[in-house]
Amino acid sequence: MTGPVTRPLTNCDRIGYIRLMDATHPVKAYRDEHNLTQDGFADLIGVTRTTVARWETDGRKIDTELLPTITAKTGIPAKVLRPDLAELLRDEAVQ
């Protein structure tokens, strides 16, 4: 298992947008890329393994309160984590 990423990813498109088209959840894509288990990712973000599993397999949406933490620690853009909020997130970034 590797430690937490200390810098934002430079190739979020590859793990986010493209893998989303392949129906891979962006958290799963990140975990695969960084050899993290669900437990390891959960520890990094501060949630339970069950929460991570639900995001990846049950289609549960990531709580909006967690988006800044996940983005800061992984570099995955919030709009990739929650595409349903992309328009809202774009508007907030402008203000």
N, C-alpha and C positions, 0 to 999 in steps of 0.2 A: 504494500500500500504506500502510496506517495503522500507527502504532506500537502497542505493547502497551497493553492497557487498564490504567489506573491505579486503577480502583475496581471492585468487584464489580458484576456486572450487576444491575439492579433488576427485570428482567422475565425471569428464568430460565424461568418457566413457558412463556412464549411460544416461546423458542428450544429449550427442552428437552422438556417433557412433550407439548405439542401437536405439535411437529414429529416427535417419536418416533412419534406416532400416524400421521403421514404417511409413516413409514418413512425419514425423513431422519435420518442419524446426527447426534447432538448436536454433534460436532466440525465436521461439514460445515455445519450450521445456524449455528454460531458464526462459522465462516470466511466464509460468505455475508453474514452480518449486518455483519461488520467488514471486508469486502473484503480478506480475506487469502487468499493462495495456500497450497497445501499446504506449500511451502517456507517461507513466512512463519510459518505456525503451528508448523511443526517447529522453526524457530529460536526462537520464543517459548518453547516448552516444553523444548527441548533434546534433541530426537530427530531422526531422519532423515525426509526426505520420504516415503520408502518405508514407514516405520512408520505415518505418518499415512494414507497411501493404503490400507494394509492394514486399518486400523481402519474406514475409511469404506466400502471396497468388498468386502473379503474376509470381513468379519464377525469379524475378529480382536478379541479382548478387550484392553482397555487394562490394562497391568500395574498391579496394586494399588499398587506403589511410586510410580507416577506420578500417582495420583489427587490427592494433596495439592497437588502442583505445578500440575496443570491447574486444579484448583478455585481455588487462590490467584490464578493469573494470568488466569483467564477468568470466574470467578464461577459456572461451571456446577457444580451440586451433584454430588458423587460418585455419588449414587444415580441420577442421570440418565445419567452416563457408564457406570455398571455396574449396571443394574437387577437383574441376577442377585445382586448383593451388597447390595441395599437393606435387607433384614432385618438382616444382620450390621452394616452401617454404622449403622443406627438404634440397635442395641444398644450399639455402641461409643460413640456420642454420649451415651448416657445415663450411662455409667460415668465 
